Amino acid sequence: MNNHFNIRSSAQALAAVVAFATFTTAQGQTNLVTNGSFEAGPAGEGQFTSWNWLGPADNFSNYGVAHASAAPEVAEQGGYFAYFRGHPTDSSQDCLGTGVNLKTGALYNIVYYLGTDGSTLNTGAAMWVVIGTSFGIDLSQDVMLTAYYPNFATVLPYQKFSTLYLATNANPILSFHGINATNGLAVTNGILLDNVSVTLAYPPLTLNFSRPSSLVFHWPYTNSPYRLQANASLLTTNWATLSNVPVNVGTNSQITLPAPATVQFYRLTLP
C-alpha cells in the first residue's frame, strides 16, 4: 500500500513539473519600458516620446525617431525605430535613457534590437547599452549590457540582444549611448535601435519527490520574495499563493510540501 502511494505521488510530482515548464514558457509579461518600440512617434530628430532621459553629444549630435520606409530604413517590428547618426569630435555620445521601476533582488529580461542602415566600416560607429543610476557609462555604479561595434561594409540586419539582469536598484536608468562616427567624420549611415523591453523573469523552479510523501521545490536564491503558487487546473486563473515561507538551503530557496491527493500545478510569483 505504501509503495503504491509513493509511485502515484511520484507521477503526480512529475506531471506538475512538466505542466509548470510548459505553462511558464507561454506566459506573457508586461513591458516596463513605455514606448520601447517607438510606435508612439512622432518622427523627427530628438523626438523620443516617454523617454525621459536625453543627452545629446557635445557637437554634431543627430539622433531621433524615423518612420520606416524602404530598406534599409526599416523597423525591426512596427512602423517606427530610433536612429543614432551623431559624429562628435570629442568623446561624447548621443544618449537616450528611460527609468524603469524594478523590485530589488528580482530577475528581469532586458531585450533590444540593434542594426545599421549602411556601411560602418572604419567609421568608429559604436553603441554602449548600460543600466544603472548615472545615465552615463560609469562602471562603478552601472552595468554594461552591450558594447556594440558594427564596423561592417554593408547593412547589418537587426540583431537581438538579451540579458538576464538581477536588479540591485529599484529605479535604475536603462540607457543607450551611440555614435555613427568618431572625430567628426561626416558619414550618413547610422545605428538603428528598436523594440526595447524589460520584463519580469522567474528563476528556474525545480521539483523533487522526497520519501515517503513530500514535494521539495527549490529555485536559485535572488534576495527577492518569490513565492510559490498552486492551481488545480491550467484552465482557470485560480492561482493561490501559498503561505509557506521559503528557507535558504545553500544557494537555493526551498519549500517542502506534503504530496497532494490530486494533481496540482505550481509556479513562482513575485508579490
Residue pairs with C-beta under 8 A, 6 or more apart in sequence:
2 212
5 212
5 213
6 211
6 212
6 213
9 209
9 213
9 259
10 209
12 259
12 260
12 262
12 263
12 264
13 207
13 208
13 209
13 215
13 259
15 263
16 207
16 215
16 263
16 264
16 265
16 266
17 205
17 206
17 207
17 266
19 234
19 265
20 205
20 207
20 265
20 266
20 267
23 234
23 265
23 267
24 202
24 205
24 267
29 109
29 199
29 200
29 201
30 199
30 200
31 197
31 198
31 199
32 100
32 101
32 102
32 108
32 197
32 198
32 199
32 200
33 98
33 100
33 174
33 196
33 197
33 198
34 50
34 98
35 48
35 49
35 50
35 51
36 98
36 112
36 195
36 196
36 197
36 198
37 75
37 77
37 78
37 80
37 194
37 195
37 196
38 48
38 49
38 65
38 75
38 78
38 80
38 81
38 82
38 194
39 78
39 79
39 80
40 49
40 50
40 80
41 47
41 49
41 65
41 67
41 80
42 49
42 65
43 64
43 65
43 66
43 67
43 80
44 64
44 65
45 62
45 63
45 64
46 54
46 56
46 63
46 64
47 64
47 65
48 54
48 64
48 65
48 82
48 96
49 65
50 98
51 96
51 97
51 98
52 97
52 98
52 99
53 95
53 96
53 97
53 98
53 99
53 135
53 173
53 175
54 95
54 96
54 97
55 93
55 94
55 95
55 96
55 97
55 135
56 63
56 86
56 94
56 95
57 86
57 88
57 90
57 92
57 93
57 94
57 95
57 179
58 88
58 89
58 90
58 92
59 88
59 89
59 90
59 92
59 184
60 86
60 87
60 88
60 89
60 184
60 186
61 86
61 88
61 94
62 84
62 85
62 86
62 87
62 94
62 180
62 190
63 82
63 83
63 84
63 85
63 86
63 94
63 96
63 178
63 190
64 82
64 83
65 80
65 81
65 82
65 83
66 73
66 80
66 81
66 82
66 83
67 79
67 80
68 74
68 75
68 78
68 79
68 80
68 81
71 155
72 116
72 117
72 118
72 155
73 117
74 81
75 81
75 194
76 113
76 115
76 158
76 192
76 194
76 195
77 194
77 195
78 194
78 195
80 194
81 192
81 193
81 194
82 96
82 176
82 192
82 193
82 194
83 117
83 190
83 191
83 192
83 193
84 94
84 127
84 176
84 178
84 179
84 180
84 190
84 191
84 192
84 193
85 180
85 188
85 189
85 190
86 93
86 94
86 178
86 179
86 180
87 179
87 180
87 181
87 182
87 183
87 184
87 185
87 186
87 187
88 179
88 182
88 184
89 183
89 184
93 128
93 177
93 178
93 179
94 177
94 178
94 179
95 135
95 136
95 175
95 176
95 177
96 175
96 176
96 177
96 178
96 193
97 135
97 173
97 174
97 175
97 176
98 173
98 174
98 175
98 196
99 171
99 172
99 173
99 174
100 171
100 172
100 173
100 174
100 198
101 170
101 171
102 108
102 167
102 169
102 170
102 171
102 172
102 198
103 167
103 170
103 224
103 270
104 167
104 168
104 169
104 170
104 223
104 224
105 166
105 167
105 222
105 223
105 224
105 225
106 166
106 167
106 200
106 201
106 222
106 224
106 226
106 270
107 164
107 165
107 166
107 167
107 200
107 201
107 202
107 203
107 222
107 224
108 164
108 165
108 167
108 198
108 199
108 200
108 201
109 162
109 163
109 164
109 165
109 197
109 198
109 199
109 200
109 201
110 131
110 145
110 162
110 163
110 164
110 165
110 174
110 197
110 198
111 160
111 161
111 162
111 163
111 195
111 196
111 197
111 198
111 199
112 129
112 160
112 161
112 176
112 193
112 194
112 195
112 196
112 197
113 158
113 159
113 160
113 161
113 193
113 194
113 195
114 127
114 146
114 148
114 158
114 159
114 161
114 191
114 192
114 193
115 155
115 156
115 157
115 158
115 159
115 191
115 192
116 125
116 150
116 152
116 155
116 156
116 189
116 190
116 191
116 192
117 155
117 189
117 190
117 192
118 154
118 155
118 188
118 189
118 190
119 152
119 153
119 154
119 155
119 187
119 189
120 150
120 151
120 152
120 156
120 180
120 187
120 189
120 191
121 151
121 152
121 153
122 151
123 151
123 180
123 181
123 182
123 185
123 187
123 189
124 179
124 181
124 182
124 183
124 185
125 149
125 150
125 151
125 179
125 180
125 181
125 189
125 190
125 191
126 147
126 148
126 149
126 178
126 179
126 191
127 146
127 147
127 148
127 176
127 177
127 178
127 191
127 193
128 137
128 144
128 146
128 147
128 148
128 176
128 177
128 178
129 144
129 145
129 146
129 147
129 148
129 161
129 174
129 175
129 176
129 177
130 136
130 137
130 142
130 143
130 144
130 145
130 174
130 175
130 177
131 142
131 143
131 145
131 165
131 172
131 173
131 174
131 175
132 138
132 141
132 142
132 143
132 169
132 172
132 173
133 141
133 142
133 169
133 171
133 172
133 173
134 141
134 142
134 173
135 173
135 175
136 142
136 175
136 177
137 144
137 177
143 165
145 161
145 163
145 165
146 161
146 163
148 161
148 191
150 156
150 191
158 192
158 194
164 201
166 222
167 224
174 196
174 198
176 193
178 190
178 191
178 193
180 187
180 189
180 190
180 191
181 187
200 270
202 219
202 226
202 267
202 268
202 270
203 219
203 220
203 222
203 226
203 268
204 219
204 220
205 217
205 218
205 219
205 266
205 267
205 268
206 217
206 218
206 219
207 215
207 216
207 217
207 266
208 215
208 216
208 218
209 215
209 216
209 259
210 216
210 256
213 258
213 259
214 256
214 257
214 258
214 259
215 256
215 257
215 258
215 259
216 254
216 255
216 256
217 228
217 254
217 255
217 256
217 257
217 266
218 249
218 252
218 253
218 254
218 255
219 226
219 252
219 253
219 268
220 251
220 252
220 253
221 248
221 251
221 252
221 253
222 253
224 270
225 270
225 271
226 246
226 253
226 268
226 269
226 270
227 241
227 242
227 246
227 268
227 269
227 270
227 271
228 241
228 242
228 244
228 246
228 255
228 266
228 267
228 268
228 269
229 239
229 240
229 241
229 242
229 266
229 267
229 268
229 269
230 239
230 240
230 242
230 264
230 265
230 266
231 238
231 239
231 240
231 264
231 265
231 266
231 267
232 238
232 262
232 263
232 264
232 265
233 265
234 265
239 267
239 269
241 269
241 271
242 255
242 257
244 255
244 257
245 255
246 253
246 254
246 255
247 253
247 254
247 255
248 254
